Amino acid sequence: MSLDALGYSWPCGFARFEIAVRNPGVDRFGDGELALLAAALGHPVRRIRAHI
């Protein structure tokens, strides 16, 4: 089966690397925190929640 034939729950993505935070004491990063991270990396970022 190819990746095109799989059913995905959106949003989803494939990445070359990830930044994972476990048990950070908050439910998710806010938009401001994501903007700071994107600025530090010099590249836009997107939040994709993992289903483990």
C-alpha positions as CSV (number, residue, x, y, z in Angstrom):
1,M,0.0,0.0,0.0
2,S,1.3,3.5,-0.8
3,L,1.3,6.5,1.5
4,D,-1.3,8.1,-0.9
5,A,-3.8,5.3,-0.1
6,L,-3.7,5.7,3.7
7,G,-6.4,7.7,5.5
8,Y,-5.1,10.6,7.5
9,S,-6.6,12.7,10.4
10,W,-5.8,16.3,9.6
11,P,-3.6,18.2,10.2
12,C,-0.8,15.7,9.6
13,G,2.6,15.9,8.1
14,F,5.9,14.4,7.3
15,A,9.1,16.0,8.6
16,R,12.8,15.8,8.4
17,F,13.1,16.4,12.2
18,E,10.8,17.1,15.1
19,I,10.9,19.0,18.4
20,A,9.1,17.0,21.0
21,V,8.0,18.3,24.4
22,R,6.6,15.8,26.8
23,N,4.8,16.8,30.0
24,P,5.6,20.5,29.7
25,G,3.0,21.5,32.2
26,V,0.8,23.1,29.5
27,D,-1.6,21.7,26.9
28,R,0.2,23.3,23.9
29,F,2.4,26.1,22.9
30,G,0.6,29.4,22.2
31,D,0.8,31.2,18.9
32,G,3.4,33.7,20.4
33,E,5.6,30.8,21.5
34,L,5.4,29.2,18.1
35,A,6.3,32.5,16.4
36,L,9.4,32.8,18.7
37,L,10.4,29.3,17.8
38,A,10.0,30.0,14.1
39,A,12.0,33.2,14.4
40,A,14.8,31.3,16.2
41,L,14.9,28.6,13.5
42,G,14.5,31.0,10.7
43,H,11.7,28.8,9.2
44,P,8.0,28.6,9.7
45,V,6.7,25.9,12.0
46,R,3.4,24.1,12.4
47,R,2.0,22.3,15.4
48,I,1.1,18.7,14.7
49,R,-0.3,16.8,17.7
50,A,1.1,13.3,18.0
51,H,-1.2,10.3,18.6
52,I,0.8,7.8,20.6
